[in-house]
Amino acid sequence: MAPTYTLYGWGNTASTGIHWILAELAASSEVTYEFVDVDLPHKQQKEAAYLDINPKGRVPTLIVDGKPVTETGAIGLLLSELHPKSGLAPAPGTPSRAKFLETHTYVVNSLLPALRDWMYADKDQTNPEYAHGIRLLTLQRLNSIYALLDAQLAQSKYLVSDDEPTEVDFIMTATLSWDGFIDILSGQHPNLKKYTETMRSRPAWKYIEKKEGIVLKVQPWEEQYLTIKGNL
């Protein structure tokens, strides 16, 4: 009998990559799952009922065997271990295992925090000058990260190999869909652009895109950065 999971999340956020992984697993009948909305714009993640599940007050949270598991990277790795035949990760001891672990750690520790700084610079503090400065520095970080990932993708179809995407591919591609500016910035790198198009052609992504209402749109506050020399 396929295991059943409950994922707490919100559309087009850090939970999207995990939602995508679950949709891929469900498509092959490996799991069933329920997606529970946590209304971030209305601060539902800070309400007592949700804090009882995840004291960090963030998404995603995945209920596994009745217990909550948090953090996108941890959940991705856990699902790859719970479903070893899914191809979500190379098996321990295989030649590509080290590259997988390195790439997973880099995406989770470098790319995701940079993207969060970009999206939330004006929410983590209230001074617009500080937010602008944070975003200028973040643009440099993102360009460096994208250049490195682009070079890696020159060697293989997916981040780890030519065979099939791993959990880190789903997590990373989901974050590149957070908004239109991020998509434009990453799309300046040809291998990364081709890779993203390949990943987004998967039926499970089409489902997630519709289910979560994902639309690639440049936000008004991002327009000034489109014209900054050297960023695009």
Buried (B, 14 or more C-beta within 10 A) or exposed (E): EEEEBBBBBBBBBBBBBBBBBBBBBBEEEBBEBEBBEBEBEEEBBEEEEBEEBBEEBBBBBBBBEEEBBBBBBEBBBBBBEBBEEBBBBBEEEEEBBEBBBEBBEBBBEBBBEBBBBBBEBBEEEEEEEEBBEBBEBBBEBBBEBBEBBBEBBEEBBBBBBEEEBBBBBBBBBBBBBBBBBBBBBBBBBEBBBBBBEBBBEBEBBEBBBEEBEBEBEBEEBBEEBEEEEEBB
